[in-house]
Amino acid sequence: MDFQKLYESGCSFLEFINKDEDINREKIIEVYEAIEIDENLLHKIKEVNRPIYILVFAEIWCPDCIINVPALQKINEINSNVHFSILPREGNEKVLAPYRVGGKVKIPTFIVLDRDYKELGAFIEIPTTVREIANRGNEVEIIVAKRKYRKGEFISNTIEEILSIIEKLK
């Protein structure tokens, strides 16, 4: 698979959010502006000392994209070594086939690539922490976690997961 060619055909965060002139655009901006990075996480982001490319498959209407795509913009704002490019899910189902969860293509899917566009790993749909809570099956825990997730309270978990994929290069 030619990840570099796919990456180069994607769009920027600004182009992505400008695909919607309504509520989804507003929600993404709201999530982005509310992201808080603690000192420890800030330090980890700043430690990335080589080019990293993240190929993002997302749709502007998707609630999980609205929550997680702004995390990448925040990382890029802090460290310009981390670049990302966004493509739609629609039309890229074959590319996304290896990343299916439960037989279904999930978005967002972030494929983390090194400077040579070789895959390091992938973040799919939601942070592992949220997935683990859902898998435990405690309905009250799930409801609370989903509310917190929709408010952006797990964005630091998304950033941590992306950084742990990047750290595989060390």
N, C-alpha and C positions, 0 to 999 in steps of 0.2 A: 504494500500500500504506500502510495506517495503522499506522506503526511505534509511534506513541504509544499507541494502543489495545492493541497487542500487548504493549508494554513494561509497561503498567499491569496486564495480566492475568497477568504472570509472578510468580515467587516469589523470595524472598531466598536467599542462600547457606545460611543456617541451615535454612530450610525445605527446601531442596534436599537437604542432607546428611542431614536427619532422615527422608527418604523411605526410607532404608535403615538398618536397625538392626544390620547385620552388617559383613562384611569391607570392603565398598566405602566405607562411612562412615568406618571406621577408616583406610583407605588415604588418603582425601581429607584427613582431619585430619593424618595423618602427613606428607603432602606439604606441606600448608599450613605446619605447624610447622617444617619443614626449609628453607623458602625463605629464602635469604640475599640481601640487596640490597646491592650495593656503593655507595659514596658517589656515584659518577657517576650511577648509575641512580636512586638515592634523590633526587638533585637534580632529575633530569628529571621524576620523578613529581610532586615538589612544585611544579614550574613550571606545571603545568596550572592555569590561573587562571579557568576558566569551566566551567559545567556540561557534562558529557559523560555520555551515556547509552549503555550497551552492552546490546543485546538478545542474550541468550545462548540458543542451542538446545543442550541437553545432556541426557544420560541418566546416572543415577547408576552404572550398570553398565559404562559405556564407559571403557576404559583411558585414552584420550586426554582425556576429560573429567576423569577423576581427576587427571591431571597438570596440565591447563591451567586449569580453573575456579578452583582455589585462587589462581592468579596474580592474578585479578581481585579476589578478596577482599583480597589483600595490597595491591594498588594502592589500593583503597577505604580500607583501614585507614590508609594513609599520606596520602591526599588525598581528602577527602570530596566534592570536586567530581566525582569519577568514580563514577558509579552504575551498577549493573547489575541486570538482572532475567532470571530463568531460566525458559525454557519447554521442554517436551519436544519431541523431534524428531517423535515419533508424533503425527499429527493436524495437523502444520504442514509437511508435505511440499511443498505448493503455495507457501508462503512461502519455503521453502528452495530451490526449483527454480532460481532464478538463481545460486545459489552452489554448484551441483553441481561435483564434480571427477571427470573421467572418466565423466560421465553419472550419477554416484551422489551422493546426499545424504550429506555427511560431518558428523560431530559431533566435537568441539564446533564450532559456527559462531558467531562473535562479530560482530554487526553494530554498528559504532561509529557513534553518532549525535550530532549537535550539540544545542544547547539547544532547537532547534525540531524535533527528531526527524528531521532530514534526514540521510541516509546520508553518512558520510565515507569508509567503506571497510569491509573485512571481514577477519577472521582465520579461516582454515578449517583445522580438524583439528590440524595440527602446525606448528611453526615452520619457516620457509623453509629454515633451515640444515639441519634434519633431512631435509626433502624433497630438497634438493640433494644430500646425501650418498647418499640412496637412489637418486636418478636417475643418479648416476655409475656405479652397478652393481658397485662393488668389494665383494664379499661380506664380506670381513673388516671393512672400514670400516663397512658397513651394520650388521653384528652389534654392533660396538663402540658405534656411535652409538645404536642402539636400546636397548642395555643402559643407557647413560648417560641417555638420554631417559627410560626407565622409572624411573630413580632420581631424576628431577627435575633433572638437570644442565643442561637446556636451558630452564628456566623463565625465566631472565633474557632469553633470546631471544624468548620469547613476550611478555614485558613490553615489550621494545624494539620489537617489531612493532606492538603496540597503541599505544604512544606515538608511533611514526612516523605512524600513521594520524591520531591526534589532532593532531599537529603540522601537518597539512595546513591547519588553520584559521588558522595564523599569516599 
